[in-house]
Amino acid sequence: KTNVYGQCKSWLDGGLQPRAVSRDLDWGIPVPVEGAEGKVLYVWFDAPIGYISATKDITPDWERYWKSEDTKMVHFIGKDNIVFHCIVFPSMLKAHGDYILPENVPANEFLNLEGDKISTSRNWAVWLHEYLEEFPGKEDVLRYVLCANAPETKDNDFTWKDFQARNNNELVAVLGNFVNRALVLTQKYYGGKVPACGELTDYDRQSIAEVAAVKASLEGNIENYRFREALKDAMNIARIGNKYLADTEPWKLAKTDMERVGTILNISLQLVANLAIAFDPFLPFSSEKLRKMLNMNTFEWSELGRDNLLPVGHQLNKPELLFEKIEDATIEAQVQKLLDTKKANEEANYKANPIRPNIEFDDFTKLDIRVGTILECQKVPKADKLLQFKIDDGLETRTIVSGIAKHYQPEELVGKQVCFIANLAPRKLKGIVSEGMILSAENNDGSLAVIMPGREVKPGSEVK
C-alpha cells in the first residue's frame, strides 16, 4: 500500500521533475485511509510540487523562495484550483515542516470568449502567436483589455467589440490624447524643452494634489490584488491631465501670456512623466516608448506623484502617437474567424440523435399530416417562444400555436406552406386554442427549421 505522506515528502525533499511525477500519477495513488477504498489522488494532488521543481531549475537560490520566513509567497490561480491551493498543497507543505505557506491566494473567476467558454481543443480561443502577427506592436492593448476586464469577482466575457472600444475610447482618446497634446504643444511653443513653472493657481495645486491621491489608491489596490481598480487609477491620471488642458486652454493663452502657458505645460509634462511610471506594471512597452519620448532613462516607482520629475530645460524627443485606432474591418475579421471556427466545430461534431424504438406501420397511419398555407402570423403576447398562425388547411382556416418565435420573424412566414399534424386533439396555450402542430427539424445547436414542401401544392394535401 502506498504511503501518501512518505511519497510526498520524498518528492519535496528530492525535487522530482514534474514530468516524472506526472508519470507516477497517471493512474492515481490509492488513498490509504479507512473508508476511502477505491479512491485515488490524481495529478492535481502532486502538480503544485512542480512549481518547486521549476524554481530549482531556474535558480540555485530556490530555497529562499520556498523556505525563507522573509519571503512573501502569493499564489495567483483560477477558481477551479482553489481547493488544491488553499487546502491540499498547504497541508502538504505544513506536514513537511520546512516550507512556508502562501500568504494569500487570489483566485480569479472564468473569462469567456464571445459568450462561450474558452476551449483550446475546440479552437475557441485567441491564440497569442496569431494575435501578435495580426496586431503587430499592440501587445499592450491586449494586456490593457485583459486587465480592465479581468474576472476578479465574477465571470467575464472577452469580446472583440469591447477590445476595440477600450482601445479607441480609452487608450487612444484618453491616455494617448493627453500625452500627444502635452508633447506636441511643448514642441510647438518651446522647441521640445520643458518650460519653467511660474506661480501656481489654486487649480494647478488641486490638479497636482489629485495625482498624489491617485498614487495612494493605486498602490493600495495593487497591494490588495485589485488590479482592475489599480488600472483605473492609472488611467485617472490621464483623465486629470485631459481635463487640466481642456480647462486651462494653453493654445488660447499663447496669444497673450506665454509665462502662464509655460506653467501649464510644465505641469502637464510632469503628469505625463507620472503616467510613464503608473502604467509601467500594466503597459511595459508603452511606458518604455513614453520614457523615450520624454528622454528619460529610468525612474523609480517611489517617485510617482512628484511634480518635478522633468527638470526645466530638459530636452524631449520627437513626439509620436502612443496608440492608434483599430478600425471596424479589423475587428470584423476577428469575429468572422471565430464564427468560422464555430461552424467548423458544429460540422465536425455533428451527430444525429439516436433513432427511437420501432413502431408499427399502423401507428404511423394514424397521423394525419397535411400541407397548409400560412395566412397570418403574429407573436403571442407575454410569450417569448410562441407564434400564433392562421392556416388555410384546404377545408377551412385553423389556428395553430407553435414555439418557434426565437427562430423566425412572423413576417417571413406569411404566405409560406408548412407541414402540420391535423388530427391532434386541440390544446390551449396562453389562452389560445391550438388546432395542430407545425413540423420542424431541430439542429444539434437547438435551432429549428420549419418543414416545408419542396414545391407548392394545394392546401390540404396529405403528406404520405
N, C-alpha and C positions, 0 to 999 in steps of 0.2 A: 504494500500500500504506500502511495506517495505521501511524503511528509511535506505539506504545502509550505509551512514556515521555513523548514530547513532548505527547501528548494529556493524560496525567495531570498533567503539570507545568502545563499551561495551566489545567486545572481548579483545581489547588491555588493557583495564583497569582491566578486571576480569581475564584475562589469562585462558580462557576456554581450556580444553584439546583438542588436535587436533581431537580425535575420535568424541567428541561431536560436534565440529564444522563441521566435515565432514557429520555427520548425518543431521545437519541443511541444508546442501547444496547439498544433494543427487540429488535434482531436480533443483537446481539453484535458485538464488534470482533474481526476476524481476528487471530490470534496471529502476529506477524512473526518467527517462529523457525523455522529449518530443521528439517524433520521434523515440524512441527506443522500441516501443511497440513490445512485443513478444521476446525481447532479455533478456537473463539472464546472471548473473555472476556465473560461475561454480566453481568447487573445487579449481582451481589454484588461484582464487581471494583471498581466505582465507587461503590457505595452508601455505604460509610463516609465518602466525601468529603462526603456530605450533612450529616454531623454538623458539619463545619467551616462549611458554608453556613448551617446553622441557628444556630450560635453567632454568626455575623456578623449575622444578622437580629436576634438578641436584644440584643447589646451592641456598641458601637463599640470596646470594650476586648477584642475577641475574641482578639487575638494573645497576650494574657497567658495565656490558657487553653491555647493550642496551640503556642506558641513559647518561652515563658519557661522557663529552666532551673530556676527556683524552683518551678515547677508540678509537682505530683504527679498524674499522669493515670492513672486506673483505668478499664478497660472492663468493665462487667458485662454478660454475654451468656449465651445458651443454647449448649449443647454443639454444636449443628449449625453454629454460626458460628465455631468455634474456628480453623479453617484461615484464614479471612479476617482475623480479628482478631489472630492470632498470627504469620502469615506474610505474607499478601498486603498488607494495609494498612500494617503496619510497614515492609515493604520499600519501598513507595511513599513513605512519609514519609522514610525514611532516604535514599532515592535523591534526593529533592528537596533535602534538606540543611538546611532552615530549621525543620523541625518536630521537636518532642520525641517520644519513643516512650512508650507506656504502660508504667508501672512494673509493673503486674500486670493479668492478665486473668482474674478469677474467672468460671468458667463453671458454670452450674447444669445439672443433668440435666433430664429431662422431667417435667412434672406432668400426670398423667392425671386424668380426672373419672369417678368411679364405675366404675373399671376399664376405661375406654375412652379413646382418645386424644382430646384436646380438638380440636374442629374447628368453626370458625365457619361454614363452608359447610354443614355438617350440623346447625347449630344445637345442637351438643353442647358447651355452654359455660354458664358462669354470667355472664350479662350484667350489667355493673356498674350500668347505669341501672335495671334491674329489681330488682337486689339492694337498691339504695338506696330504692326505693319500697316494697318488701316487708319490709325490715328497717330502718325509719327509726331514725336515731340509733345504728346499730350498725356504723358504718364501721370502728371499731377492732377489732371482733370478727373481721371478715374479715381485717384486717391481722394480727391475732394468729395466727389459724389458718394463714394462708398462710406466715407466718414460721416458726411452730413446725413446720410440715410441709414446709418448703422442700426441694426435691430437690437439696441441695448435693453429695451424694456418690453418689446413686443415684436412679433414677426413683421418684417417689412418687405416691400416689393421694389426691385430694381426694374425700371422701365427706361427705354431709350429716350422717350419724350421728356422724362424728368431729368435724365442725363443732359439733354440738350438745353433744357430750361435753366438748370443750375449753372451750366457753363455760360450761357448767353446773358442771363439776368443777374448772376452773382459774380462770377469770376471776371467776366468782361465788363459788365455795366457798373459794378461797384468797385471791386479791387483794382482791376486793370484801368478803369476810367480815372480813378483818383490818382494813381501812380503816374499815368500818362500826362494828365493835366498839370500836375505839380512839376514834373521834369521838363515838359515842353515849355511851360511858362518861364521857368528858370533859364532855359536855353535861350528863349526869345529875348528876355529883358536883361539877363546878366551873363550871357555867354556861357552858361552852364556852370557858373561858380555860385557857391552858397552865399546869399546876400546877408548883410548884417541884420540882426534883430534889434529893432528900436524899442520904444516904450510900448509896453503891453497894455491892452484894454482888458476890461473885465471879461469880455467874451473870449479873448485869447487865453486868459488864465483858466476859464471854465473848460475850454476845449482840451487844454493840456491836462487838467485835473481829471477829465473823463477818461483819458488814456490810462492814467495811473490807476483809476478804479477798475478799468478793464483788466489790467495786469493781475490784480488781486483775484478777480473772478476766474480768469484764465488759469492761473496756477492752481487755484483750489479745485477747479473742475478736472484738470489733468491728474492731480494727486488722488482724486477720488474716482478716477476712471470714467468720468463723464465726458468722453471725447467729442460727442456731438455738440454739447454745450460749450466746450472749450473752443471748438472750431467757430461757433457763432461769436464767441468773444473776440477771436482774432479778426473776424470779418467786421465786427463792430468798430474796430479802429479805422478801417477804410470808410465805413459809413460816417463816422465822426469827421474824417477828412473831407469827404464829399460835401457834407453839409457846411463845413467851415469855409470851403472855397466858394460854394454857392451863395452863402450869406455875405461874405466879405467882398466878392467880385473884384479881384485884383486887376482884371483886364479893363475894368472901367476906371479904377483909380490910377492906372498907369498914365492917364492924360494929365493928372493934376498932382499926384502925391506918390512919387516913387519911393520915398522913405517908408511909407506905410505898406507899399507893395512888397518891399524887401522883407519887412517883418512878417507879413502874411505868408510869403513863400518860404521863409526860414522855418516857420512853424510847420508848414505843410511838408517840407522836406524831412523835418525831424519825425513827423508821423510816418512818412514813407519808410524811413530807416527803422522805426519801430515795427512796421509791418514785416520787414525782412527778417526780424528776429521772431516775431509772434507766429509767423507761418512756417518757420523752419521745420518744426516737428511734423507738419502736415503736408507741406508742399516743398520738399527739399530742392528740386530742380528749379522751380520758380523763384524760391528765395535766393538761390545762388545766382540766378540770372539778374535778379533785382540788385543784389550786392555788387555785381559787376557794373551795372548801370550807375550805381551810387559811388563806384570806385572805392569800395571798402573791402579789405581783405578778410578780416574777421571781426566779430564782436561777440560778447558773451551774453547768455540768457539773463544774467544778473543786471545787465544794462537796460533791459526792457523797461519802458516807462520814462526814461530820461528824455529831456528836451534839448540836449546838446550833443547828440550822437555825431552830428556832422559839424565840424568847425567852420567858422566864417572864412570864406575864400577857398574852401575845398573845391577842387575841380571835379565835376561829374563827367561821366562818359555819355556818349550819344544815347538818347532815349530810344527804346524800342517797345513795340507792343508786347505786353506780358502774356496776354491771351488773345485768341481770335474767335470770332463767332463760328458756330457749327451750323451749316445750312440744313434745310429740311431734307434735301435729296440724300445727304449722308446718313441721316437717321432712318429714312425710309428704307435704305439699302440694308441696314442692320435689322430692322423689323422684318423685312422680307426674308432675310436669311433664316430667322427663327421660324417664320411661317413655313418656309420650305422644309426645315428640319421637322416641324410638327407633322407636315404632310407625309414626309418620308417615314417617320415613325409609325404613323397610322397605317400606311400601306404595308410596312414590314411586319407589324404586329397584329394585323387584322386576322381575326379568327371568328368564324361564324359560331353562333350558339349551337349547342348540341341539338340534334333532331329529337323532337318529343316522341313519346311512345306511339306505336302504330294505332290507327283507328280503323274501324270497319268502313267500307265504302258507303254503306247506308247512312253512317253518321255524317259524312260529308254532304250527301244529297239533301239532308235536312236543311242546310244553309241555303237561303235564297239570296244570292249575291247579284246585284244589279248595277247598271250604269245610270248615273243621274247627272243632270246639268245644274250647276250652281247658279241660281238666280240672284240671290242676295247673300251677303256675308258681313257680319259685324262682331265686334268684341263683346263678350258678356260683361256687364258692369260688375266691378269688385271681384273679378276672377281673372288673374293674370294668365292662366293657361287655356282658357276656354274661348272658342269661337262658335257663334250661332249661325247656322246655314238654313236658307230656304232652297229646297232642291226640287226640280222637276223630275219625277220618277217615271214619267210616261203615262201615268194614270191620273195623278193629281200632284199637288205640291205637299211636301212634308218638311218638318223641322228636325234637324239633327244638330246636336251639340257635340263638339269634338275638342280634345285637349291638345291642339296644335298651334295655339296662339303665339308661342315663342319661336315658331319655325316659319310662319307665313304672316304676311300682312293681308288683311281682308280683301283689299282691292286687287291683289294679284291673283286671287282665286275666282273672282266673279267671272262667269262665262265659261269656266273650265268644266270638264267632265271628270267625275271621280267614281270609283267603285265603292259600294257600300252594302252592308248586310241589311236586307229589307225586312226580315221577319223576326227581329229581336223584339222581345216584349218592351213596350215603352218604359222609359225611366226618367225620373225628374232630377235635373241638375240645376242648382241655383234657381229653383222655381220655374225652370223651363222644361217642358216635356220633350225628351229626345226620342225620335222615332227611327232609330237605326244607328249604325256605326260605320264611319268612314274608314276605309282600309289604308294603312300606312306601313311603310318599311322603316325600321329603326336601324341606324348605323351603330357601329360599336362605340362611337363617341356620344350617343344619346340623341343625335339629331334625327328628325323624321322627314320622310319624303312621301307625300300622298300618292297612292297608286292610281294612275290614270290610264285609260285605253291608249294604245299606240296610234290609233286614228279615230276620227269622230264616228260615233254610232248613234242610233236613235235612243233617246232617253227611255229607260225601262228595259233595255236589252239585258238579257241574262248572261252572267259570267259562268262558263261551264269548264 
